[in-house]
Amino acid sequence: MGKGDMKSKKGKINRGSFGASRPKKKQNKKARIEKLNLAKSE
């Protein structure tokens, strides 16, 4: 997990993109954790 990994925060910072691990807007911590858990279970 590093700069080349698009699922990690470092990878998203490197590419300048946003997602579950690097949200654009500040999101409620509970909602963010639930979203990450749903993505992992799929």
C-alpha positions as CSV (number, residue, x, y, z in Angstrom):
1,M,0.0,0.0,0.0
2,G,1.6,3.1,-1.2
3,K,1.5,5.9,-3.8
4,G,0.5,3.5,-6.6
5,D,-2.4,2.0,-4.6
6,M,-5.7,3.7,-5.7
7,K,-7.6,2.4,-2.7
8,S,-5.3,3.9,-0.1
9,K,-5.3,7.5,1.1
10,K,-1.7,8.0,-0.1
11,G,-2.6,6.8,-3.6
12,K,-5.5,9.1,-3.8
13,I,-3.4,12.1,-2.7
14,N,-0.8,11.2,-5.3
15,R,-3.4,11.1,-8.1
16,G,-5.5,13.9,-6.8
17,S,-8.7,11.9,-6.6
18,F,-11.3,11.4,-3.8
19,G,-13.2,8.4,-2.5
20,A,-14.2,6.5,0.6
21,S,-10.7,6.6,2.1
22,R,-10.2,10.2,1.1
23,P,-13.6,12.0,1.2
24,K,-13.9,15.4,-0.5
25,K,-16.3,16.7,2.2
26,K,-15.9,16.2,5.9
27,Q,-18.3,13.3,6.6
28,N,-19.7,12.1,9.8
29,K,-17.1,9.5,11.2
30,K,-19.8,6.9,11.9
31,A,-21.2,7.2,8.3
32,R,-17.8,6.9,6.8
33,I,-16.9,3.8,8.8
34,E,-20.2,2.2,7.8
35,K,-19.5,3.0,4.1
36,L,-16.0,1.5,4.3
37,N,-17.4,-1.6,6.0
38,L,-20.0,-2.1,3.3
39,A,-17.4,-1.8,0.6
40,K,-15.1,-4.4,2.3
41,S,-17.9,-6.9,2.7
42,E,-18.7,-6.9,-1.1
